[in-house]
Amino acid sequence: MSTQRPFAPLRVAIVTVSDTRTPQTDKSGDTVAHRLTAAGHEIAARSIVPDEIPQISAKFAAHIADPALDVVIATGGTGFAPRDVTPQALASHITRAIPGFGELFRMLSYEEIGTSTMQSRAEAAQCGDTFVFLLPGSTGAVRTAMDRILIEQLDVRHRPCNFAELLPRLRG
């Protein structure tokens, strides 16, 4: 007999990586925040960090070390421009890569933007007992990732499995 699990809100930090965005112009961060709060999750922190590896890495380190946070979602810096360095900033914090996230994101994105999707270095990783997701900075890409992957995977009720149900095991 199947039992429906109750929803369990997660505490999420949103990091926008950009040299130009401000709180007033951060549409991608707004999209993440709106999708998460509509789903019932809590935005525990939100920041904008310039495209500089030391600053991005320090922000990731602080969020990963915070036992009150479950997930970090970053937008921006996942392309191939010289200042797109978000994946490099995360690299030293990775416990386990989650290659399926980037693969699935690019597959879904292909339906929307064709072969240009290969220019995305969207990725995800387990960093200690925190999940970190790196999304492109475009609002369209953020909508795709949130609506077609992350809202389900951050919901403990999603079957057959999800990332939310793994968090207690990582911390156990």
GIPE-V372789 format. One line per field, one symbol per residue. burial: 1 if it has 16 or more other C-alpha atoms within 10 Angstrom, else 0. A space follows every 10 residues. Layout:
BEGIN
burial: ???
END
This chain:
BEGIN
burial: 0000000011 1111111100 1000011111 0110110000 1110010111 1110011011 1011000011 1111111110 0001111011 0011000100 1101110110 0000001001 1111111011 1111111010 1111110001 1111111100 0111101000 00
END
